[in-house]
């Protein structure tokens, strides 16, 4: 069996193992070990490669950014800032048709700028926004759809965990990736709000608002109170992102500053108990370990693919086939969208980027722009069946068990369409993502 055949068989084997229910990181490590063993004919070399990857792949200073931003996001999620943001957004948009839906999108966009984790957004706003929308006469399917759809903003608007991981995998500036995520995040937020307005005005039976525009149902909040609720959020956003853009902090240092700032906010708002602190710390450990395990596994898998020669073969095949850049990009994005139906976002990133990176290098791609379109395509998978992790988080967090998982996926479908539209726009007009970078 040739090295190339071993490489292709490893890809088939990984898909089979994942479909069988094996954890992605374990599947990557196992097939990488077996692949190197068969290619080199020595299990000792394969074992040394695993050990080398574990030592080298996460030893850099930059990897400290992962636990720090996760810690910041979890502190924010228990601090009550999500509810404050929703209350202010409700005051601004509550009187519009579909106003609470738009308020949820706006609050999610702001919340995303201090968490970077879509799952946290989905969990927080399921508790905060869904009961309020249902109380005011919105259909449950619409309510959970808005929360599920807008939760993806957490992985696009910086700081974003996926952008951090993409920067680490491709050695692309994380600061530039953060800057590039701002404009697509704003455009996507506007797109989500627009589709809510369209549904509210042209398909009112789907939204089914009843008392949404009544003054008595609005949160009566003075401008001073609204500003007071937003100041802590604005300060934290300015501290974390402003520090990176101004050159005061590296991304890792900004994560530390952000985590400390989020801790202070949680204490000042008296939302953090000893039990809550323990939960935040242990959950940070669980999330960090799972991500770093994936990074190690992806590193080993990338080295195995390089040994097999499969990346060079695919690059040569593309050149000889005469396929242009946009043809290759279209195939790549379709594969990512399909992978999103069965895998979580981090796993997709870890599997696909080592494969596509050498090919895109040969095309001279701007990896800041490429990172943004990759993340947008991956995020579509968070709200598409059968996996759709954000949809499962919303369902598991709901207090109303009469709302089914099918309701969550169906409600999120319009937002999937809008995400694909925005993805196409960013592909056609790269300056949407690069306007703040170049």
N, C-alpha and C positions, 0 to 999 in steps of 0.2 A: 504494500500500500504506500503510495507516495505521500510526501508531506502535505501537498495541496489537498489531497483527498481527506487526510486526517483533519485539516482545517475545516473543510466543508462539513464533514461528519460531526464535528464538534458543534457547529451551529445548529444542525438538525437535532443533535442530542440535547442541547440546551433548551430548545423549544419543546421537545418531548418531555423533559424533566419538569419544566415549568408548568406545562399543561397537566402533568401528573400530580402537581401540588407541592413540589420541592421548592424551598426558599431559593430566590434568585442568586443570592451570594454563594450559597452552598453549591448550586448547580454550576455557576461560573468557576468556582475553585476546583471542583471535582473534575469537570471536563478539561480545564486547563492543565491540571496535574496529569491526567491520562494522556492528553495530547502531547505534552512535552516528553512524557515517558516513552510514547510510541515513536516520536520524532528522533529523540536522542538515544533511545534504546537503553535508558538507565533511569531507574526510579530514584536513585540518589541525586541525579542532576535535577529531576523534577522537584524533589523535596527541597533542594537548596534554592531553586527558583521561587518556591512558595515563601521560604524563610526570608529571602532577599527582598521580595515584594512587600512582605509585611513590615520589614525594617525600613525600607526606602520610601514606600508610597505615601505614608502619612507622617513622616518625620519632620516635614517642613513647618516653619513658623506659621505659614498661611493657614494651616489646617486648624489652628486654634479658633478661627472664625466660625467654624461649624457649631461647637457647643455654646459659644458666646451668643450667637444670634438666636439659637434655639432657646437658650435661657432667657434672653430678653423677650422673645415672643411669648413664652409661657408666663413670665411675670406680668406682661401686659394683659394676657387673657384672664388672669385672676384679679386684676386691679379694678375692674369695673369701667375701664376706659371705653370699652366697646359700647356699653349702654349709654354713656355720656355722649359719645359721638353720634349714636343713633338718635338720641333725644334732640340734639342740635339740628341734625339733618331733617328730622321730622318737623321741627319748627319752620325750617326753610322751605320744604317741599310738600308738606302735609296737605295743603289745600289744592294741589293739582290733582287731576285725575290720575290714578295710579301713583299718587304722591308718596305713599309709604314704600312702594316698590323702589322709586327713585331715591328716597331717603336711605333705604337699605344699601343700594349701590354706592351712594356717596359715602355712607358710613364705612362700608367695606373698603372703599378706596383709601380712606384716611387710615383705617385700622391696618391695612396692608403695609402702609408706609412705616409702621413701627413694629411689625411682627415678622413678615416675610414667610409665613407658613399658612398655606391655604386651609389646612385642616383645622387650625386654630380659629380662623375666620368662620368656617362652616359651623363649628361647635358653638361659638359665642353667639352668632346671630340667629341660629336656630332657637336658642333660648330667649333672645331679646326681641327679635323682629317677628318671627312667625306667630306667637300668641297675640301680639298687638294687631297684626294684619287680619288674622282670623276674627278677632274681637270686633274689628271695624267693618266686617262684612266681606272681606276678600275671600275668594275661594282658596281652600287649603292647598290645592295643586299649584295655583299661582304663587302663593306665599312661599312654599318650600322650593319652587322653581327659581324664584328670585334669589333666595339665600344661596342655593346650590350654585347657580350660575355666577353670581357676583363673587363667590368665595375664591374663584380662580385668580382674582386680582392680587391675592396674597403672594403668588409666585411670580408675578410680573412686575408690579410696582416695587422698586427697591426700598429696603434691603430684601433681597430674594435669595432663599436658600438654593434654588435651582441655578440661578445665575452665578452664585458663588461656586457651586460644584462644577459648572461648565467652565468657569475661569480657571479652576484648579486643573481640570482634565486637559485643557487646551493651552494652558499658560497664557491666557488672555487677561488683560487688565480688568480686575474686578470693579475698580472705580469707573472705568469706561462702560462696562456692562451695566452698572447701576445707572449711570447717566442715560444710557440708551434705553433703559426700561421705562423712563418717566413718560415720554411722549406716547408710546404705544399704550401704556397703562391709562393715560388720560383719554386717548381716543377710544379705547375699549370701554371705559366707564361711560363716555358719552354715547357710544353705540348701544350699550345695555339700557341706558335711560331712554334713548330714542325708541327702542323696540318696546319698552314698557308703555310709553305714550301711545304708540301705534296700537298696541293691544287694548289699552284703556279706551281709546276713542273709536276704534273700528271694530273691536271684538269685545264689547263690554260684558257679554255673557261669560266670556272666559275669565275676565278679571272679577266681575260681579261685585263692584264696589257698591256700598249702600250708604253708609253715613260718613264716607271718607271726607266730604267737604264741609261737614258741620263744624262750626266753630267750637262747640262744646267738646268735640272729640280731639281737638288739637292740644298739644302740649303747650300751655301758656307759659312762655319763658321770655323774660326781658332780654334785651340785647346784651346787657351787662352780664347776666347769668350765662348766656350762650358763650360769650367771649371767655368768661371765667372757666367754663368747662373745656374750651378748646385750647387754652393757653398751655396746660401741661403737655398735651399731645403735640402742639406746634413746637414747643421747646425741645421735646425729645426728638422729633423729626429733624429739627434744625441742628441739634447737637450731633446726631449720628450721621446724617447725609451731608449736612453742611461741613462737618469736620473732614469728611472724606474729600469732598469737592474742593475745599479750600486748602487741602494738603496738610491739615493739622494732624490727622490720624491716618494710619494705614487701615485697611478694612478690618484687620484683626483687632487693632486698638480701638476702633470705633465700636466693634462688637462688645468689647469690655466696658467702654464708656456707656453704651446703650443699655447693657445688662444692669450696670450700677444705677443708671437713671431710672430704669423700669422698677428696680427694687425700691428705690426711694419713693417713687410715686405710689407703689403698692402699700408701703408703710404709712405714707401721709394720708392715703385714703382709707386706712385701717381695714383693708380687705385681705391682708395676708396673715393667716394664723400659723402656728407652729406646724400643724398638720398640713396646711396648704404649702408651706415652705418645703416640707419633706417631699410632698407629692411633686412639686416643681423640680426639685433637685433630682429625684429618682427618674422622673419622666425625661428630663434633659439627658441623663445618662443613657436611658434606653434608646432614645432617638439618635443620640450621637454615636453610640456603639453600632447601631444598625447601619447608619450612613457610612461610617468609617470601614466597616466590614465590607460593604459594597464597593467602596473605593479600592480597598486592597484586592478584592476579587476581580474588579475590572482591570486593575493594573496587571495582574497575573494573566488574565485573559488576553489583554492587548499584547503582552510579550509572547504568548503562545501563538497568536495569530501572525505576529511578525516572523517567528521561527518557521511557521508553516508556509509563508510566502503568499498567503491568500490576499493580503492587502495590495501587494504589488501586482498580483494576477488580476484583481478586479480593476485596478487603475489602468493596466495595460489593455484589458478588454474594453473598457470604456473609451479609451483613446482610439483603439482600432475599429470600434463600432461606429465611430463618427458622431456619437451622441454629444449634444451640446450641454452647456452648464445647466440651463433651465430644464432640460429633459431629465438630467440626473437629479436635480433638486426636486422636481415634481415627484419622481419615483421615491426619493428619500422621504419626503413629507407624507406621502400616502402610507409608506411603511410605518412611520412614526404614529400616524393617526390610527392605523390598525393595531399597532402594539398597545396603544392606549386603551383598547377595549379589554385587554387581559392582564396588563401589568401596571404597577404604580409608577408615578412620574420619575422617581429617583432611579428605579431599576432600568427604565427605558433609557435614561441618560447614560447610565453606566454601560449598557450593552451596545448602544448604537454609536456613541461618539468615538470610541476606539476604532470602530470599523470605518466610519466615514471621514475621520479627521485627515488621514493621508491623502484621500481622494480629493477632498476640498482644498487641501494645500496645493495640489497640482493645478487647480483652477485659479489660485491666487485670491481666494475668498477673504473678505473682511470678516474676521471671526467675531467681532462685536455684533455686527448685523446678523450673522449666521446664528450666533447664540440666542438672539432674541426670537428669530423665527422658529428655532428648535424648541425653545421654552413655550412659546404660544401653542405650537402643534402638540407638544406633550401635555399641556394643561387641558386641552380639549378632552383628553382621555380621563381626566378627573371626574367628568360629569357625563360620560357615555357608558352605556351598558356593554358587557355584563359586569365589569369590575367597578368602575366609577367610584373611587374611594370617597370623594367628597359627598356623593349621594348616600353612601352607606353611613358616613359620619352623621349627616343630617338625620337620616332615618333612626339611627341608634340614639340620637340626642333628643328626639321629639318626645314630648309628654303625651301627645295625642296619638295613640296607637291605631286609630282608624285611618290615618294617612299611610298608604302603602308605599313600598319601594317603587312600584310602577308609577305612582303619582309623582314621586320625586324626579324620576328620570323624564317623565312626560313634561313636567313643569319646566325642567331645565333645557328641553329641546330647542326652544327659540334662541336661547343664549349660545348653544352649540353652533347654530347657524350664523349668529353674529360673530362668534370667534373665528369661524372659518373665513368669513368675509374680511375681517380685520387682518387675518393671516395673509390672505391674498394681496391686500393693499400694501402690507409691509414688504412683501416679496417684490411687488411691482415698483413700489416707491420706497427704496431703502432710506431715504432722508427722513422718513417718519421716525425711524429709530436713531438715526445718526445726527440729527439736527443739533443736539446738545453736545455731541462728541467732537465732531469735525469743524 
